[in-house]
């Protein structure tokens, strides 16, 4: 496993532990100032100063910082699983800096999508799922090569992920594995958003809109950040 992924999971665990078990009021303050509240961007400076620390312009930073928070340990564990599964081939291909750019950009895209749907909402958005969805979208552009033997062939053979070309969109639309993968993600997000999930606090829901926003950015934007040169067949 790439050390970067272990470090990211360690940060998620540390932040979640500080929110839950930190000194009195520290966890609440940390949560309020890292979570993304759509209403916070629209509130006046006076209102923001009553509930949040620091100047009002820090509200825009929460478009990314909410990805450090998680609703509970199960939420964190599921995100860690997806990060390890799809993050490994992507970080081996992009390297640390480009991987983090994709992760953060996907997180911001997820918050922006959430903002458009829930304009002015006072409910917080938390979780690294949108950023990880961007990683999954990027992975879908090169790990599901039709010549592979098995769906996760590239995951088991890291040397393949550095040199193989990105599949052009015209090839992606004719690749049944990619279509099945994208379809399963879309359907599962819609289902999780429509039904209540055991163990999730009442009033909470899966922010599937943010997931789709992050995935779309990773899927369509991955060629812009990819550093591998296309391989021409002769």
Secondary structure, DSSP 8 states (H G I E B T S, - for coil): --HHHHHHHHHHHHHHHHHHHSSTTHHHHHHHHHSEEHHHHHS-HHHHHHHSSS-GGGGGGHHHHGGG--SSHHHHHHHHHHHHHHHHHHHHHH-HHHHHHHHHHHHHHHHHHHHHHSTT--SEE--SHHHHHHHHHHHTTTS--TTSSSTTHHHH-THHHHHS----HHHHTT-HHHHHHHHHHHHHHHHHHHS--TTS-TT----HHHHHHHHHHHHHHHHHH---------
